[in-house]
């Protein structure tokens, strides 16, 4: 999916032109994938642009960095403030935000400890990740031949660039075989997640999702749906799910910052339920989207406003 680049990128505390945000080919991140990142959505709302669960995303970035023994030179609050300012500086009404932390150019070797830490914050306009019709009609997916990482190999709880080499294999295999997305199993053969999404299954009026122990990224949207399900009295079960559970499901849907809540209409050419989004999927999707678009009350404080504060000079001129 192509993107429309913005004007400015935040780099180590300063705003620079988009095209100036470059790294050296000998940077540690290039050869060894020493890079942590986040994906965050900023939504257009009646009250102006608002970032969804900003603090939680930034804190996950800090957690991911900690796993890889990388101490960020900025606090969570500083990064949050910079992301809000990034939206303002670029005049965005809605956008996708990508904070990146990487090991830059220094020593060339496996050990990253003496390489400088680079922090980039960028944003751009981005549409629906799995296609414009996906949210309403659902998507056709397959179970991938590629498994997710085994425990104690690559940590699945870190949103690390290295993990997405596995995601690329899952995604490419699915697309080249005529599917929109692939679902990976964990090393024990249980359902894990999509190439870039968490997964939920509805069966008998209950909502099921794999546990974090199934090589699952602790998704922010995943957590939001679990919260909303509790408020809407939808029974939630977090447990290991056998592959065939997908075939017997009444409803299946993906969650993620990019995917939002995307229904699945078939798995391995086997129709899911009635072949279109089911009632629980639709009700959770409608509830979620109404909050993030500012059309419903935000009881959990999930939205951070990016509206420019009016200066004293502007207030004086207006009066």
C-alpha positions, 0 to 999 in steps of 0.5 A: 500500500503506497503512502502519502509522505508528510513534510516533517519527521522528528529525529532525535529532538528536531524536525527535519524534512521527510527526504532528509531522514536517512541512515547509513548503510552500515547502521546496525539496524540494516545488517542485524535488524536492531530496530523497535517500532510502533504503529499508531493511528490518529483519527479525524474527530469532530473535536479535531485530530486525536491519537488512539491510546498514545501512552500505551503505544509509547510504553510498549515501545519502551518495553520492546526496547528494554527487552533488547537492552536499549535505553531510550534517551527520551521519556515516555512523556517526551515521546508522547508530546513529540508525536502530538507536535508531529501531527500539528507540524504536519497539519494532519487531520488523520494519519498513521504514526510510526515511532522508530528506535534503531541502532545506528552507525558505529561498530560493525559486528553482532554486538550492538552495545556501542552503536548510537541510538537513533529515534525517528517519529514519522507520520503519513496518510494511510488508508485501510490496511486490508482494503477499503471493503474489508471492514464491511465484507470481510477477507479471505485468509489461509493458515500459513505454512510458516509458524510464529517464533518459538519461545526463547528464540525471538521475543514475541512481546517485543514489536521488533523489526526482526519479527516481521521477517517472519511476518513477511513470509506469512504475508507473501505466501498468502498473497501469492496463493490468492488470499488477503492474509495468513494466520500463523500457528505457534510452535505447538500448532495452536493458533497464534496471529496474522502477519500483523494482526491479533485474532479473535474467534466467536463460537456459541456466543463466546469470544475466544482469543489466543493467550500471549504464550502462543507467540502473540504480540500484546496488541493495543487494539486487542486489549481494547476489544477485550475491554469492550467485550467485557462492557458489552457482556460478551463472555471472553475466553483467553486460551490456546485454540486448535487450528480446526477451531477456525473452521468451526467458528461462527465468526472470526476477526482480526484486530490491529492498529492498521487492520482495526477490526476486520472480519474474516469470511473464509479460512482455507476456502472454508466459509466462516459462519454465514460468510459475512460479518456476524453480530458480535463482530459487527457490534464490537466493530461499531462500538470501537469505531464510534469511540475512535472517531469521536462519535461516542463517549470515550470512557477510558480516555483512549483519545489524545487530542492534537488540536492546536491550543489557541495562543494568547495573541490569537484569543486577543485578535479574535476578541 
